[in-house]
Amino acid sequence: MVTARAVAETVTDPELPMLTLSDLGVLRDVQETADGVVVTITPTYTGCPAMDAMRADLSSALHRAGYGEVDVRTVLSPAWTTDWITPEGKLKLAEAGIAPPGAAPRGPISLSLVPPVKRVPCPQCGSPDTQLLSEFSATACKSLRRCRSCDEPFEHIKEI
């Protein structure tokens, strides 16, 4: 039988289906016990609407693989960060036309009335000349940007 971890690592994110939960860094732990399998996940955002689908998809995949009892637990600490997205995951995002996040901010963040200018390279042509169109896109974790060089709109995973 395939290990429970190997099965869990194949489950994709319902909002970013090009990524597995492992690529996204949401899959924290998988333990096989005498009673079944315990899977631990961390949401990308508090109140993430995809959490129910993630739990259901993990349970279904493990049941299909022959595992009986599946307990999917949510842990909030430590809080998820975009730094947990694997290098492979960032590459998959770029290949899908979504700008991957840069490094997450560290330490105290200064408050300013003027937002900082952020350089997000276009995943289509690589140009750094892009502009923010909306702070939110299809999901709260993404913003909508447009490339001034190739004129293509694209989403960007926000750094947290």
N, C-alpha and C positions, 0 to 999 in steps of 0.2 A: 504494500500500500504506500502511496505517496505520502510524505510527511504533511502534517497539518499546516506547517509553516509554508511549505512549497505551494500548497493549494491556496492559502490566504494571500500569498504574494502574487497570484494571478488575477485577483479581483481588481477591477478597474474603478476609477472614480466616476460617479454618475454625472458629474458636471464637466469633467475633463477626461473623456473616455480614452484618450491617448496615453493616459498615465495609470499605472496601478496604484493602489493605496500605499504600496511599498515605495514606489517612485516618489510619491507625494510626501512621504514621511509621516503619514497618518497612522500607518500600521506600526504599533509600538512593540507588541510582544505576542507570541503564540505559544501556548503551553499545552502539551498533551497530558491529561491527568487520567486517573483510573476511571473517572466518571465521564470523560469526554474531552472537549477542547475549550480552553479559555483564551479568548482573543482580546487584546487591549488596543484601543484606538484613541486618538486625540483629535478633536475637531480643529479645523483650520481657524474658525471663528466661533465665538460664543453664539449659540443659536443657529449654527449652520444648518440649513434645511436639508442638506444631503445626508445627514447622520443616520436617519432612519433607513434610507436606501442602502447606505454602506453596511449597516448592521444586517439587513435582510440579505444583501448580496453575499456577505461573508458566510452567514448561516447556510444559505442555499448551496454555495459552492462546497462547503465542508460536508453537508448532508449528502450531496451528489457523489462526493468522493468516498462515502462510506462511514463518515464519522457520525455518531449518534447525537449525544448531548452537546450542544454548542452554546457557550455563554460569551456574548460579546459585551465587553465592559468599556465604558468611556472614562478616561482619566483627563483631568484638566491641568495637572501639574507634573512636569513643567509644561508651560504653555507652548503650543506649536509655533514654529517660526519658519519662514520661507527658506531659511538656511538648511532645513531638513529635507528639502527637495533634492534628490540625488542629481549628480551631474548628468546621468542618463535621462532623468526626468526633465531637466532643463533643456537638453538637446531635443527630446520629443516635443516639448512645448514649441520651441523655435521652428521645428520641422512642420508643425501644425499651424504656423503663422501667428503664434501667441508669443509675445516678448516675455522671456523668463525674468524672474526677479533678480536684482542684484543682491548684494550683501544686505542683511537686515541691519537696521540702526542699532547702535550700541550705546549703553549708558543713558544719561538724561538727554532728552530732546528739547532743544530751545524752542520756545514759542515765539512766533513772529507774525505780524499782521500781513506781511508780504510772503506768500509761499515761495519756497526755493525753486529755482529753475532745475528741472530734472532732465537729464539726458538719457533717453531710452532709445537705443538703436532699433531701427525698423527690422522686423524679422524677415521681410521680403527682400530688401535690397541692402540692408546694413547701414544705411545712412543714419547719422546721429541727429539729423535735422527733423525732429518730430514735434508735434504739439499735442497737448492734452485737449480732448474734446469734452470728456465727461469723467468726473472722478469715479463714477460707477458705470459698469457695463452690464452684461447679462447676469452677473452675480456680484455680490458686495466685495469679493476678493479681487476683482479685476477692474481696471480703468479702461476707457476707450481713448485711443490716440490716432493720429493721422500722420503719415509721412509726408513731408513737404517735397521730397525728391521724387518719389514714385506715385504720390498722391493716394496711396492705399491706406484705408483704415485698418487698425489692428487693435487687439486687446493686449493688455499688459498685466501680469500678475503682480499685485502690489507687494512691496517688501514689508514684512512685519516680523 
